[in-house]
Amino acid sequence: MENNFKKYWRIDENITFLNHGSFGATPIPILEKQAELRNLIEKEPVKFFVRDYEEYYENARISLSNFIGSSQKDIVFVPNATTGVNTALRSIPLKENDEIIVTNQEYNACRNALNYIAKEKNAVVKEVEIPFPVKSFDEILEKLINSVTKKTKYLLIDHISSPTALIVDAKTIVKEMKRLGVETIVDGAHSTGQIPLNLKEIEPAYYTSNCHKWLCTPKGSAFLYVREDFQKITKPLVISHGENSPRTDKSKFFLEFFWTGTGDPTPFLTIPCAIDFFNTLIEGGLYEIMKRNRKLCLQARDFICQKLSIEKPCPDEMVGSMASFPISDSKIEPKPPLFIDSLQDKLFFDYKIEVPIIYFPKYPKRILRISAQIYNDFEEYQRLSEILKKLI
């Protein structure tokens, strides 16, 4: 049966694209909206940035805050979740020997930021090893709770892990950490558009997420949520006009993040368009798409695991629109500059399949991660499984 949704994307029809999770992919109507906004800017740049930009910004903020269950005043836009994590880590008050907990599944870029800032402030990074495969979320929660000491001040954790694609119960983690006197920074890079969010219920100190992945806006679109009691200490990475703005109609938090220098705001200004597009694409809108994607992802994971005689690596409730599973160890060490696994290269160049293979916990151990977006079909995963069975 022909997939009627593929026509909305510009993905190469010769490629079996099973890696939506890495960078997302933007539907044509949303790209057209971005082009419209760019034309509007170039028609009269001064008018747009000086007179009109704030209204567009606020409209996007309202649209997104309604979707993620947040107050409009608690979110600002950033280019990506890595910027959001860096902003949070730069802003929190760390003293010598203060501890920050992180897991071994934290995204490498954000782990690097944590290590750098901890070293700069003589703080201590404590790594908690989360196994993969994993039996339950409770196993993860217990390890996190047991790692807390009197010196622990913060936890940095992925809502959906990048390498393993595990979804954790962020609300429970934040609540338990708060009970122990620990504040939580949630890296939700993959969450927006993949799973339902309600930040008013989660209530972390910080939460950041990309919109260009599963909400499918153009690249360079993300948000940073900052709980109200942390907003006064939170500064953007670039200090600009908001620092000494005389305005009193908006919070200092908003004014500092709203303008950090001239750039292209169109990626996040398309958020209302993206939400409208998906909500009208099928009956039930975005939440129905999330359900469909998850159902396809679980079906594909289970089928591939069965074909390769692999045990399911985690409970179904920890899977969204991405799923990872261990495969055989690599026998060829990756080479610079890309350090891409040889099997990933073979799948791409010989079979035209785009799917990531990740070294985890480290080379030569590796896992394969699939993504399921509405433009994907089950037959694509069947083909992948047949090829994998021949190659590994």
Buried (B, 14 or more C-beta within 10 A) or exposed (E): EEEEBBEBBEBEEEEBBBBBBBEBBBBEBBBEBBEEBBEBBEEEEEEBBEEEBBEBBBEBBBBBBEBBEBEEBBBBBBBBBBBBBBBBBBBBEBEEEBBBBBBBBBBEBBBEBBEEBBEEBEBBBBEBEBBBBBEEBEEBBEBBBEBBEEEBBBBBBBBBBBBBBBBBBBBEBBBBBBEEEBBBBBBBBBBBBBBBBEBEEBBBBBBBBBBBBBBBBBBBBBBBBBBEEBBEEBBBEEEBEBEEBEEEEBBBBBBBBBBBEEEBBBBBBBBBBBBBBBBEBBEEBBEBBBEBBBEBBBBBBBBBBEBBEBEBBBEEEBBBBBBBBBBBEBEEEBEEEEEEBBBBBBBBEEBEBBBBBBBBBEEEBBBBBBBBBBBBBEEBBBBBBEBBEEEE
